[in-house]
């Protein structure tokens, strides 16, 4: 499921809300694509979360702090 960083960040923001700013942002070093094929990786390993969406959902569900942040975001969204 290749996707640009902006799509991955947007999905993460949907799950737990945007990250809080920590001062001035540093300029990004890389602007190129970091995509690669994972055919060989899949030949050797069985991935628990083969897509970034599944991986982020697993992290959200496994980490109590992240799950709590997601619930807060859901309550805020419901109140608006």
Backbone bond lengths (Angstrom), bond angles and torsions (degrees), N, CA, C in turn:
res aa  C-N    CA-C-N  psi(-1)  N-CA   C-N-CA  omega(-1)  CA-C   N-CA-C  phi
1 X - - - 1.452 - - 1.527 109.00 -
2 X 1.337 118.38 68.18 1.458 120.09 -179.19 1.528 110.72 -61.75
3 X 1.309 115.40 139.01 1.462 120.15 -179.59 1.516 109.71 -153.14
4 X 1.324 117.47 149.24 1.470 119.36 175.24 1.525 110.36 -69.41
5 X 1.315 115.58 156.90 1.470 120.65 -180.00 1.520 111.78 -53.58
6 X 1.323 116.35 -37.44 1.467 119.54 -177.94 1.527 111.49 -62.01
7 X 1.329 117.78 -35.63 1.463 120.92 178.38 1.524 111.03 -69.40
8 X 1.339 116.36 -40.42 1.463 120.57 178.44 1.530 109.45 -64.72
9 X 1.333 116.82 -45.20 1.466 120.69 178.66 1.520 111.59 -62.51
10 X 1.319 116.70 -40.93 1.471 120.02 179.74 1.527 110.56 -64.06
11 X 1.330 117.77 -40.01 1.463 120.69 178.66 1.524 110.39 -65.89
12 X 1.337 117.05 -42.33 1.468 120.46 177.58 1.532 110.10 -62.40
13 X 1.329 117.35 -40.26 1.468 120.81 177.57 1.525 111.08 -62.29
14 X 1.328 117.20 -36.92 1.469 120.64 177.36 1.533 110.94 -63.31
15 X 1.330 116.15 -36.91 1.458 120.17 -177.28 1.517 112.61 -72.59
16 X 1.336 116.66 -47.87 1.467 119.05 -172.85 1.519 113.84 -127.11
17 X 1.307 117.47 4.06 1.455 119.79 -178.54 1.516 110.50 88.56
18 X 1.332 115.99 161.43 1.462 119.14 -178.33 1.526 111.63 -67.68
19 X 1.307 115.37 150.87 1.467 120.90 178.26 1.515 109.43 -68.71
20 X 1.329 115.40 146.29 1.462 120.28 177.27 1.517 108.73 -74.22
21 X 1.321 116.12 140.39 1.466 121.32 -179.96 1.525 109.95 -66.49
22 X 1.313 116.32 138.35 1.463 122.05 178.76 1.518 108.91 -120.10
23 X 1.307 118.12 64.23 1.458 121.08 179.89 1.520 111.09 85.50
24 X 1.320 115.03 -162.89 1.460 120.74 -177.71 1.527 110.02 -70.88
25 X 1.310 115.04 138.89 1.465 120.59 179.18 1.521 109.94 -75.69
26 X 1.331 115.23 140.02 1.458 120.34 176.41 1.518 108.66 -84.28
27 X 1.319 117.27 145.08 1.464 118.68 177.96 1.526 110.96 -64.10
28 X 1.313 115.94 143.98 1.452 121.56 -179.84 1.527 109.93 -73.69
29 X 1.332 116.48 136.31 1.462 120.59 179.28 1.516 111.56 -80.50
30 X 1.302 116.20 -42.60 1.456 119.04 -173.61 1.520 112.17 -107.45
31 X 1.294 115.41 134.79 1.455 119.40 175.67 1.515 111.14 -118.85
32 X 1.328 116.34 -3.63 1.454 120.30 -178.70 1.510 112.38 -80.14
33 X 1.298 115.67 171.25 1.452 122.05 179.70 1.524 109.87 -78.21
34 X 1.315 116.14 139.43 1.461 121.54 177.64 1.526 110.55 -109.16
35 X 1.288 117.11 15.75 1.460 121.23 -178.13 1.518 111.04 -72.15
36 X 1.293 115.25 146.55 1.453 120.49 174.30 1.526 108.31 -152.41
37 X 1.308 115.26 157.87 1.458 119.30 177.28 1.513 109.15 -79.58
38 X 1.317 116.32 144.08 1.465 119.43 -179.26 1.527 111.83 -115.13
39 X 1.321 117.20 26.06 1.461 120.88 -179.22 1.527 111.66 -59.06
40 X 1.342 117.06 -47.14 1.465 120.07 -178.83 1.523 110.64 -66.82
41 X 1.311 117.14 -38.28 1.458 121.11 177.97 1.523 110.51 -60.57
42 X 1.321 116.21 -42.49 1.463 120.51 -179.58 1.527 112.65 -69.83
43 X 1.337 117.05 -23.80 1.460 119.99 176.02 1.527 110.79 -68.36
44 X 1.325 117.28 -30.56 1.458 122.20 -175.41 1.528 111.88 -96.85
45 X 1.324 117.01 -38.46 1.462 121.53 -174.23 1.519 112.12 -118.86
46 X 1.306 115.17 148.20 1.456 120.29 170.47 1.539 105.76 -99.85
47 X 1.303 116.08 110.38 1.460 120.55 -175.27 1.519 110.76 -74.79
48 X 1.326 116.06 133.68 1.464 120.67 176.69 1.523 111.00 -70.41
49 X 1.302 115.85 -32.56 1.459 121.36 179.41 1.528 107.53 -136.20
50 X 1.313 117.54 91.26 1.461 120.45 -173.79 1.531 115.68 -71.80
51 X 1.334 118.03 -11.99 1.464 119.81 177.34 1.525 109.35 -123.44
52 X 1.334 116.11 159.46 1.457 118.75 179.52 1.524 110.98 -63.92
53 X 1.312 117.38 -33.07 1.472 119.67 178.92 1.533 111.12 -63.23
54 X 1.326 115.52 -47.60 1.470 119.90 178.75 1.525 111.02 -63.68
55 X 1.317 116.66 -39.68 1.463 120.52 179.29 1.514 112.00 -63.75
56 X 1.328 117.76 -45.85 1.463 120.47 179.20 1.522 111.60 -65.78
57 X 1.328 116.98 -36.79 1.467 119.49 176.74 1.520 111.19 -65.07
58 X 1.338 117.32 -39.15 1.467 120.67 177.91 1.525 110.87 -64.61
59 X 1.326 116.66 -41.73 1.465 120.40 178.35 1.523 109.97 -63.24
60 X 1.322 116.20 -45.51 1.466 120.81 179.95 1.521 110.60 -59.07
61 X 1.307 117.02 -44.68 1.461 120.92 -177.24 1.528 112.46 -72.58
62 X 1.337 117.73 -28.49 1.461 121.18 -175.75 1.524 113.19 -84.87
63 X 1.323 118.41 -29.60 1.461 121.51 -175.08 1.521 109.92 -98.40
64 X 1.328 118.59 116.19 1.467 120.70 -177.64 1.524 113.23 -59.72
65 X 1.334 117.71 -35.84 1.464 120.19 -179.94 1.525 110.88 -67.15
66 X 1.323 116.39 -41.42 1.465 119.92 179.40 1.525 109.67 -69.10
67 X 1.322 117.00 -41.15 1.467 120.32 178.06 1.527 110.45 -61.47
68 X 1.331 117.36 -39.97 1.464 120.96 178.60 1.525 110.69 -65.10
69 X 1.327 117.12 -40.90 1.460 120.85 178.10 1.526 110.53 -63.58
70 X 1.322 116.61 -39.41 1.467 120.52 178.68 1.524 110.69 -64.51
71 X 1.332 116.79 -41.32 1.473 119.66 178.27 1.523 110.93 -64.04
72 X 1.346 116.77 -38.82 1.477 120.08 176.72 1.520 110.32 -60.67
73 X 1.343 115.90 -44.96 1.469 119.85 179.84 1.526 110.60 -62.11
74 X 1.325 117.42 -39.44 1.462 120.59 179.22 1.527 110.90 -64.78
75 X 1.346 117.04 -40.19 1.469 119.78 177.92 1.527 111.02 -66.18
76 X 1.338 117.07 -40.81 1.462 120.86 178.60 1.524 109.97 -62.79
77 X 1.337 116.40 -45.14 1.466 120.31 -179.92 1.515 111.09 -63.84
78 X 1.336 117.85 -38.39 1.463 120.83 -179.77 1.531 111.17 -68.75
79 X 1.332 116.85 -30.80 1.456 120.28 -178.93 1.526 113.01 -76.26
80 X 1.304 116.99 -18.28 1.484 120.39 -176.40 1.492 112.37 -83.63
